[in-house]
Amino acid sequence: MVTSATVPLARARLAAAGVTPPELMITAERVEKGKPDPAGYRLAAETLGFDIADCLVFEDAEAGIRAGEAAGADLIVVTAAWTHALETPHPRLADYAQAQLTVEDDGRLTFSPPPA
């Protein structure tokens, strides 16, 4: 998880949503600049041992989209939180429930778009 929130705020938001915090959280304390700066996504990829070009970012905010683009990752835009239309060339999902992820034998995740 890459967020511009602090650790306490990120944990509180995850708890409120009933989500267990992930093992890796890149938070405001770990980077000099938050989104739209790409440092958070680059640090996450490096920490996980991946090239950012092999990563898929799920983003729901304009600053995060710009950060993912600047980092060099592929993006899926999640529109559930949008209050206004946002132009983006990236594939979109209405919400995270539409994400179809498969864990491959080597531990990588692959994404399949929802059925049309």
Backbone as CSV, one residue per row, in Angstrom:
resi,resn,N_x,N_y,N_z,CA_x,CA_y,CA_z,C_x,C_y,C_z
1,MET,0.844,-1.166,0.000,0.000,0.000,0.000,0.893,1.233,0.000
2,VAL,0.578,2.161,-0.876,1.287,3.438,-0.934,0.254,4.520,-0.659
3,THR,0.511,5.300,0.385,-0.430,6.341,0.772,0.313,7.576,1.235
4,SER,-0.301,8.721,1.055,0.270,9.965,1.569,-0.120,10.181,3.026
5,ALA,-0.917,9.276,3.586,-1.322,9.354,4.990,-0.174,8.926,5.897
6,THR,-0.244,9.331,7.152,0.698,8.858,8.162,0.294,7.446,8.586
7,VAL,1.184,6.745,9.280,0.875,5.384,9.734,-0.394,5.364,10.596
8,PRO,-0.519,6.239,11.620,-1.733,6.178,12.435,-3.017,6.423,11.626
9,LEU,-2.966,7.389,10.717,-4.146,7.682,9.908,-4.460,6.523,8.958
10,ALA,-3.443,5.964,8.319,-3.660,4.840,7.399,-4.256,3.655,8.151
11,ARG,-3.713,3.337,9.339,-4.237,2.211,10.133,-5.678,2.466,10.569
12,ALA,-5.979,3.704,10.948,-7.344,4.041,11.363,-8.324,3.892,10.204
13,ARG,-7.930,4.345,9.033,-8.811,4.233,7.860,-9.024,2.780,7.461
14,LEU,-7.953,1.984,7.503,-8.083,0.560,7.180,-8.990,-0.135,8.200
15,ALA,-8.809,0.176,9.472,-9.641,-0.426,10.518,-11.105,-0.052,10.326
16,ALA,-11.354,1.209,9.998,-12.734,1.657,9.783,-13.383,0.927,8.611
17,ALA,-12.563,0.548,7.636,-13.078,-0.172,6.461,-13.092,-1.685,6.681
18,GLY,-12.575,-2.131,7.827,-12.546,-3.560,8.111,-11.467,-4.299,7.329
19,VAL,-10.400,-3.600,6.980,-9.323,-4.168,6.175,-8.089,-4.366,7.052
20,THR,-7.503,-5.542,6.979,-6.262,-5.815,7.697,-5.121,-5.065,7.019
21,PRO,-4.305,-4.359,7.786,-3.188,-3.636,7.165,-2.257,-4.595,6.425
22,PRO,-1.794,-4.197,5.246,-0.872,-5.060,4.497,0.492,-5.087,5.170
23,GLU,1.286,-6.071,4.805,2.630,-6.196,5.349,3.489,-4.980,5.033
24,LEU,3.370,-4.486,3.820,4.159,-3.326,3.401,3.248,-2.113,3.239
25,MET,3.570,-1.072,3.997,2.863,0.196,3.845,3.907,1.289,3.661
26,ILE,3.857,1.939,2.520,4.707,3.103,2.277,3.832,4.301,2.628
27,THR,4.173,4.964,3.714,3.375,6.070,4.248,4.159,7.382,4.176
28,ALA,3.522,8.448,4.620,4.138,9.780,4.574,5.481,9.817,5.289
29,GLU,5.647,9.012,6.323,6.897,9.016,7.079,8.078,8.438,6.289
30,ARG,7.795,7.675,5.240,8.850,6.960,4.525,9.352,7.668,3.274
31,VAL,8.686,8.742,2.855,9.116,9.478,1.657,9.190,10.965,1.959
32,GLU,10.046,11.637,1.215,10.219,13.075,1.418,9.015,13.868,0.909
33,LYS,8.461,13.414,-0.229,7.307,14.084,-0.833,6.217,13.055,-1.078
34,GLY,4.980,13.472,-0.876,3.841,12.596,-1.147,3.403,12.688,-2.596
35,LYS,2.343,11.977,-2.901,1.789,11.999,-4.252,1.424,13.435,-4.607
36,PRO,1.662,13.885,-5.794,1.909,13.168,-7.035,3.371,12.790,-7.281
37,ASP,4.257,13.013,-6.320,5.634,12.574,-6.484,5.657,11.044,-6.578
38,PRO,6.464,10.475,-7.471,6.481,9.024,-7.673,7.297,8.236,-6.660
39,ALA,7.953,8.905,-5.714,8.876,8.228,-4.801,8.217,7.071,-4.032
40,GLY,6.985,7.237,-3.602,6.313,6.182,-2.842,6.159,4.907,-3.644
41,TYR,5.732,5.025,-4.882,5.565,3.837,-5.724,6.914,3.206,-6.057
42,ARG,7.905,4.033,-6.302,9.238,3.489,-6.597,9.808,2.755,-5.383
43,LEU,9.621,3.318,-4.194,10.101,2.667,-2.975,9.376,1.350,-2.728
44,ALA,8.083,1.321,-2.965,7.320,0.083,-2.792,7.825,-1.009,-3.717
45,ALA,8.015,-0.681,-4.981,8.512,-1.668,-5.945,9.894,-2.163,-5.545
46,GLU,10.767,-1.241,-5.183,12.129,-1.610,-4.786,12.112,-2.499,-3.540
47,THR,11.303,-2.152,-2.566,11.216,-2.930,-1.327,10.719,-4.345,-1.596
48,LEU,9.806,-4.475,-2.547,9.266,-5.791,-2.896,10.166,-6.561,-3.856
49,GLY,11.190,-5.896,-4.380,12.122,-6.558,-5.280,11.664,-6.608,-6.723
50,PHE,10.822,-5.640,-7.115,10.325,-5.595,-8.487,10.752,-4.315,-9.172
51,ASP,10.865,-4.382,-10.479,11.037,-3.183,-11.294,9.665,-2.517,-11.358
52,ILE,9.607,-1.217,-11.184,8.322,-0.507,-11.208,7.575,-0.743,-12.520
53,ALA,8.289,-0.988,-13.592,7.647,-1.241,-14.893,6.868,-2.550,-14.893
54,ASP,7.135,-3.412,-13.928,6.412,-4.681,-13.803,5.260,-4.595,-12.806
55,CYS,4.987,-3.411,-12.301,3.967,-3.229,-11.258,2.675,-2.653,-11.823
56,LEU,1.586,-3.023,-11.185,0.258,-2.512,-11.523,-0.269,-1.748,-10.325
57,VAL,-0.553,-0.480,-10.519,-1.042,0.398,-9.466,-2.543,0.548,-9.608
58,PHE,-3.259,0.374,-8.502,-4.686,0.674,-8.445,-4.801,2.016,-7.750
59,GLU,-5.395,3.002,-8.417,-5.483,4.350,-7.871,-6.887,4.904,-7.998
60,ASP,-7.261,5.731,-7.014,-8.589,6.341,-7.039,-8.539,7.859,-6.924
61,ALA,-7.340,8.432,-6.994,-7.215,9.883,-6.865,-6.278,10.427,-7.943
62,GLU,-6.548,11.661,-8.350,-5.761,12.262,-9.429,-4.273,12.343,-9.077
63,ALA,-3.945,12.738,-7.846,-2.535,12.830,-7.451,-1.867,11.456,-7.507
64,GLY,-2.575,10.421,-7.118,-2.039,9.066,-7.167,-1.848,8.577,-8.589
65,ILE,-2.779,8.935,-9.466,-2.651,8.565,-10.877,-1.385,9.199,-11.451
66,ARG,-1.196,10.478,-11.170,0.002,11.166,-11.664,1.269,10.550,-11.070
67,ALA,1.234,10.145,-9.810,2.401,9.513,-9.176,2.715,8.174,-9.832
68,GLY,1.698,7.376,-10.083,1.910,6.079,-10.735,2.459,6.231,-12.136
69,GLU,1.913,7.189,-12.872,2.416,7.458,-14.226,3.883,7.878,-14.183
70,ALA,4.194,8.818,-13.292,5.568,9.333,-13.197,6.542,8.254,-12.748
71,ALA,6.052,7.306,-11.956,6.917,6.214,-11.496,7.223,5.238,-12.619
72,GLY,6.314,5.128,-13.583,6.510,4.200,-14.694,5.727,2.909,-14.542
73,ALA,4.730,2.904,-13.678,3.900,1.716,-13.468,2.702,1.717,-14.414
74,ASP,2.113,0.542,-14.610,0.815,0.459,-15.275,-0.244,0.805,-14.233
75,LEU,-1.375,1.328,-14.689,-2.404,1.760,-13.751,-3.774,1.216,-14.100
76,ILE,-4.546,0.978,-13.057,-5.977,0.745,-13.142,-6.597,1.833,-12.265
77,VAL,-7.530,2.565,-12.794,-8.165,3.650,-12.058,-9.492,3.152,-11.485
78,VAL,-9.673,3.366,-10.185,-10.891,2.960,-9.486,-11.720,4.215,-9.254
79,THR,-12.937,4.227,-9.815,-13.727,5.465,-9.864,-14.745,5.627,-8.739
80,ALA,-14.877,4.672,-7.829,-15.927,4.715,-6.801,-15.914,5.999,-5.971
81,ALA,-14.756,6.542,-5.692,-14.661,7.717,-4.823,-14.759,9.041,-5.570
82,TRP,-14.880,8.995,-6.880,-14.891,10.231,-7.652,-16.182,11.003,-7.452
83,THR,-16.028,12.296,-7.290,-17.201,13.166,-7.211,-17.380,13.957,-8.503
84,HIS,-16.399,13.848,-9.398,-16.470,14.538,-10.694,-15.752,13.686,-11.735
85,ALA,-16.064,13.905,-12.966,-15.430,13.152,-14.054,-13.948,13.508,-14.137
86,LEU,-13.133,12.512,-14.405,-11.705,12.719,-14.542,-11.253,12.008,-15.802
87,GLU,-10.623,12.751,-16.692,-10.140,12.154,-17.933,-8.859,11.380,-17.658
88,THR,-8.815,10.153,-18.098,-7.619,9.330,-17.950,-7.595,8.284,-19.059
89,PRO,-6.428,7.999,-19.595,-6.343,6.986,-20.644,-6.277,5.562,-20.073
90,HIS,-6.262,5.439,-18.765,-6.072,4.138,-18.127,-7.382,3.357,-18.001
91,PRO,-7.289,2.037,-17.979,-8.494,1.229,-17.742,-9.107,1.606,-16.395
92,ARG,-10.425,1.444,-16.305,-11.151,1.845,-15.091,-11.964,0.689,-14.529
93,LEU,-12.108,0.725,-13.211,-13.026,-0.156,-12.495,-13.943,0.735,-11.674
94,ALA,-15.190,0.343,-11.524,-16.102,1.119,-10.695,-15.687,1.033,-9.230
95,ASP,-15.246,-0.136,-8.799,-14.793,-0.314,-7.418,-13.852,-1.512,-7.347
96,TYR,-13.241,-1.689,-6.206,-12.249,-2.755,-6.052,-12.866,-4.149,-6.153
97,ALA,-14.150,-4.273,-5.902,-14.812,-5.580,-5.992,-14.752,-6.133,-7.420
98,GLN,-14.590,-5.271,-8.414,-14.501,-5.717,-9.802,-13.127,-6.269,-10.171
99,ALA,-12.132,-6.064,-9.308,-10.775,-6.524,-9.620,-10.717,-8.044,-9.550
100,GLN,-10.266,-8.655,-10.622,-10.100,-10.103,-10.671,-8.601,-10.388,-10.743
101,LEU,-8.049,-10.795,-9.604,-6.625,-11.042,-9.506,-6.360,-12.524,-9.315
102,THR,-5.309,-13.003,-9.948,-4.888,-14.390,-9.820,-3.455,-14.404,-9.324
103,VAL,-3.186,-15.216,-8.300,-1.823,-15.376,-7.815,-1.168,-16.484,-8.644
104,GLU,-0.115,-16.131,-9.339,0.601,-17.087,-10.184,1.546,-17.929,-9.326
105,ASP,2.060,-19.015,-9.885,2.962,-19.912,-9.161,4.210,-19.201,-8.632
106,ASP,4.664,-18.158,-9.352,5.862,-17.433,-8.911,5.541,-16.304,-7.931
107,GLY,4.268,-16.206,-7.508,3.857,-15.193,-6.545,3.383,-13.897,-7.152
108,ARG,3.543,-13.738,-8.446,3.071,-12.510,-9.099,1.556,-12.546,-9.244
109,LEU,0.970,-11.367,-9.257,-0.463,-11.245,-9.480,-0.708,-10.893,-10.934
110,THR,-1.734,-11.471,-11.511,-2.181,-11.042,-12.841,-3.593,-10.511,-12.701
111,PHE,-3.890,-9.523,-13.489,-5.185,-8.853,-13.454,-5.972,-9.207,-14.686
112,SER,-7.238,-9.552,-14.494,-8.155,-9.796,-15.613,-9.265,-8.771,-15.519
113,PRO,-9.543,-8.089,-16.608,-10.656,-7.121,-16.557,-11.967,-7.845,-16.323
114,PRO,-12.945,-7.149,-15.722,-14.243,-7.783,-15.523,-14.893,-8.132,-16.858
115,PRO,-15.739,-9.142,-16.878,-16.415,-9.493,-18.132,-17.231,-8.328,-18.655
116,ALA,-17.269,-8.178,-19.950,-18.025,-7.068,-20.578,-19.506,-7.316,-20.513
